[in-house]
Amino acid sequence: VHIADQYDQLVQQLGLSVGGSQKENTVKAPMPGLVLNVLVQPGQIVQKGDALLILEAMKMENVLKAVSDGVVKTVRAIKGSTVDKGALLLEME
């Protein structure tokens, strides 16, 4: 039996739930929003949990963090731009 409250269900709907141990080489927008700030640049080494960028959605600031250690390959997100759900924001090596 799995019990989920409204917040667990919202996390699942937004695609923010953690899963699998497969290394992810891309960071995509979990929801439509506005890119408030890009905190990394290409070539920068990041560790698991480091903040990558800030996305504003539903009047809340959401800090997107690295899910694993790596190096930022490309940054596609542009500060001040709007993005759709699933839009490619960063690529990692």
WOBEL-V630869 format. One record per backbone hydrogen bond with DSSP energy under -1.0 kcal/mol. NH is the residue of the N-H (numbers start at 0). CO is the residue of the C=O. Records with the same first field share a line. If there is no record, write none. Layout:
BEGIN
NH=CO / CO
END
This chain:
BEGIN
8=4
9=5
10=6
11=7
12=8
13=9
15=10
26=89
28=86
32=82
33=55
34=80
35=53
36=53
38=51
42=71
43=40
45=69
48=65
49=46
51=63
52=63
53=36
54=61
55=33
56=59
59=56
61=54
63=52
65=49
69=45
71=43
72=90
73=90
75=88
76=88
79=34
80=77
82=32
85=28
86=83
88=26
89=26
90=73
91=24
92=70
END
